[in-house]
Amino acid sequence: MTKLSSHVFEERAERQRECERALNCEFETLTRWAESAGWSWEEIALALMELVEQYVLATACTSTIAQDSAAVRPSKSKTLH
């Protein structure tokens, strides 16, 4: 198992905070729009959780497929025979 140094952990934590800050404005706009359309905060939260789950599954599947296809991709020979 790879051990993460505190420096690597701090970089990942900072990237996570940076990503959250970048998404926050659009997230607030989206949730305000959903509230003004009449959905409750519970409905909005459940819908967002479902969308996040779908995103994670789709991303994980795409990543797995890419890794699997790279593993089985034949190497290109530099000879003609």
Backbone bond lengths (Angstrom), bond angles and torsions (degrees), N, CA, C in turn:
res aa  C-N    CA-C-N  psi(-1)  N-CA   C-N-CA  omega(-1)  CA-C   N-CA-C  phi
1 M - - - 1.449 - - 1.531 108.87 -
2 T 1.315 115.42 136.46 1.455 121.02 -179.19 1.514 109.92 -78.16
3 K 1.307 115.70 131.00 1.453 120.39 177.99 1.527 108.54 -93.13
4 L 1.313 115.78 129.42 1.458 120.18 179.54 1.520 109.57 -90.03
5 S 1.310 116.37 131.07 1.459 118.99 174.79 1.526 108.30 -74.61
6 S 1.305 115.77 160.29 1.465 119.35 -179.99 1.520 110.48 -61.80
7 H 1.329 116.64 -30.67 1.469 120.95 179.22 1.532 110.64 -64.09
8 V 1.330 116.78 -45.22 1.466 121.25 178.83 1.519 109.76 -64.01
9 F 1.319 117.20 -43.50 1.463 121.10 179.16 1.524 110.53 -60.99
10 E 1.333 117.17 -43.88 1.463 121.00 179.63 1.519 111.41 -63.54
11 E 1.342 117.55 -38.55 1.465 120.70 177.60 1.524 110.72 -63.89
12 R 1.330 116.90 -43.26 1.465 120.47 179.20 1.525 110.73 -65.41
13 A 1.317 117.24 -41.07 1.468 120.86 178.77 1.526 110.51 -63.60
14 E 1.321 116.92 -40.96 1.467 120.76 179.12 1.522 110.76 -66.81
15 R 1.339 117.72 -41.07 1.464 120.55 176.86 1.521 110.16 -61.69
16 Q 1.338 117.02 -39.28 1.459 120.87 178.49 1.531 110.52 -62.66
17 R 1.328 116.47 -46.08 1.480 119.93 178.32 1.527 110.86 -62.97
18 E 1.321 116.90 -40.23 1.470 121.36 179.08 1.532 110.38 -63.24
19 C 1.317 116.59 -42.57 1.464 120.72 178.44 1.527 110.37 -62.79
20 E 1.322 116.99 -44.35 1.466 120.84 178.57 1.520 111.14 -60.34
21 R 1.330 116.53 -43.92 1.477 119.72 178.82 1.530 110.57 -62.08
22 A 1.318 116.64 -40.62 1.463 120.86 -178.73 1.524 111.76 -65.51
23 L 1.327 117.24 -36.28 1.463 121.44 -177.97 1.528 113.22 -86.25
24 N 1.307 118.02 -18.06 1.460 121.96 -171.10 1.521 114.05 -57.42
25 C 1.305 118.17 -46.46 1.466 121.28 -177.08 1.528 110.51 -60.68
26 E 1.322 116.54 -48.18 1.466 120.42 179.52 1.526 111.27 -65.78
27 F 1.325 116.54 -36.54 1.453 120.85 177.69 1.531 110.60 -62.04
28 E 1.320 116.61 -46.05 1.464 120.48 178.67 1.522 110.79 -62.88
29 T 1.315 117.73 -40.97 1.464 121.50 177.25 1.526 110.40 -60.99
30 L 1.318 116.57 -46.07 1.461 121.75 -179.76 1.529 111.77 -62.34
31 T 1.324 117.23 -45.58 1.467 119.09 -178.29 1.535 111.24 -70.07
32 R 1.324 117.99 -35.94 1.475 119.82 175.92 1.524 110.22 -63.85
33 W 1.334 116.61 -42.57 1.459 120.63 178.00 1.527 110.30 -60.23
34 A 1.333 116.96 -45.74 1.466 120.87 -179.14 1.530 110.75 -63.61
35 E 1.328 117.49 -40.68 1.470 120.59 177.50 1.526 110.54 -63.78
36 S 1.332 117.13 -41.81 1.463 119.76 -179.45 1.530 111.55 -68.61
37 A 1.333 116.73 -21.95 1.465 120.92 176.59 1.529 111.18 -80.72
38 G 1.334 116.76 -6.29 1.458 120.54 174.39 1.519 116.26 105.48
39 W 1.326 117.96 1.47 1.457 118.67 178.81 1.523 110.32 -82.02
40 S 1.315 115.67 146.65 1.468 120.82 178.03 1.528 109.10 -78.53
41 W 1.334 115.18 163.70 1.455 118.39 179.04 1.525 110.70 -62.72
42 E 1.338 116.75 -32.11 1.467 120.06 179.06 1.535 110.55 -66.10
43 E 1.344 116.41 -44.12 1.465 120.68 178.58 1.531 110.89 -62.73
44 I 1.323 114.89 -42.27 1.464 120.08 179.60 1.519 110.30 -63.35
45 A 1.330 116.35 -46.75 1.466 120.31 -179.16 1.526 111.41 -61.34
46 L 1.326 117.09 -43.74 1.461 120.12 179.68 1.530 111.38 -65.30
47 A 1.322 116.66 -40.52 1.464 120.13 178.63 1.528 110.36 -64.14
48 L 1.320 116.97 -42.91 1.464 120.42 179.43 1.525 111.11 -65.57
49 M 1.320 117.00 -39.49 1.470 119.58 177.46 1.523 110.96 -63.19
50 E 1.331 116.97 -39.92 1.458 120.77 178.00 1.525 110.48 -64.16
51 L 1.327 116.96 -43.42 1.460 120.61 178.64 1.527 111.73 -64.09
52 V 1.316 116.56 -39.42 1.462 120.28 177.61 1.527 110.05 -64.20
53 E 1.318 116.56 -43.06 1.460 120.10 178.86 1.527 110.83 -60.51
54 Q 1.331 116.53 -44.23 1.462 120.45 178.33 1.532 110.80 -62.68
55 Y 1.315 117.01 -40.01 1.461 121.46 179.00 1.532 110.40 -63.58
56 V 1.325 116.14 -46.17 1.463 120.54 -179.70 1.522 110.63 -62.15
57 L 1.324 117.19 -46.21 1.461 120.62 -179.65 1.529 111.25 -63.38
58 A 1.317 117.34 -44.68 1.461 120.74 -179.82 1.524 110.91 -64.54
59 T 1.308 116.90 -41.41 1.463 121.32 179.79 1.522 110.50 -67.57
60 A 1.322 116.71 -42.90 1.467 120.46 179.36 1.518 110.51 -64.47
61 C 1.324 117.04 -42.08 1.466 120.71 178.94 1.517 110.98 -64.10
62 T 1.316 117.40 -44.44 1.459 121.63 179.30 1.522 110.29 -61.91
63 S 1.327 116.07 -42.89 1.462 120.80 179.64 1.523 110.82 -64.87
64 T 1.321 116.68 -42.67 1.461 121.22 179.41 1.518 111.04 -64.46
65 I 1.320 116.60 -43.31 1.469 120.88 179.32 1.527 109.87 -62.51
66 A 1.316 116.97 -42.62 1.465 120.75 179.87 1.526 110.49 -63.75
67 Q 1.321 116.79 -42.18 1.461 120.31 179.19 1.521 110.67 -66.40
68 D 1.335 117.16 -43.40 1.461 121.34 -179.59 1.521 111.05 -64.00
69 S 1.326 117.19 -43.17 1.465 119.14 -178.45 1.519 110.75 -68.98
70 A 1.306 118.01 -32.09 1.464 120.49 176.87 1.524 110.26 -68.52
71 A 1.320 116.37 -34.72 1.464 120.27 -178.99 1.519 111.84 -71.05
72 V 1.328 118.52 -32.71 1.460 120.85 -177.24 1.525 112.96 -99.13
73 R 1.308 117.27 -3.65 1.461 121.02 179.91 1.527 109.00 -66.59
74 P 1.318 117.58 125.46 1.460 119.27 -179.23 1.526 110.68 -67.40
75 S 1.313 115.07 145.94 1.460 118.33 177.69 1.521 109.24 -74.13
76 K 1.293 115.67 146.45 1.455 120.41 -178.82 1.526 109.18 -83.93
77 S 1.295 115.01 124.45 1.460 120.86 178.30 1.515 109.25 -80.47
78 K 1.303 115.27 144.01 1.455 119.24 178.77 1.514 112.04 -92.49
79 T 1.331 116.50 4.88 1.458 119.97 176.92 1.517 109.32 -106.47
80 L 1.297 118.07 162.91 1.448 122.26 -178.37 1.516 112.94 -90.59
81 H 1.312 119.77 -5.27 1.460 120.47 -178.98 1.482 112.39 -112.97
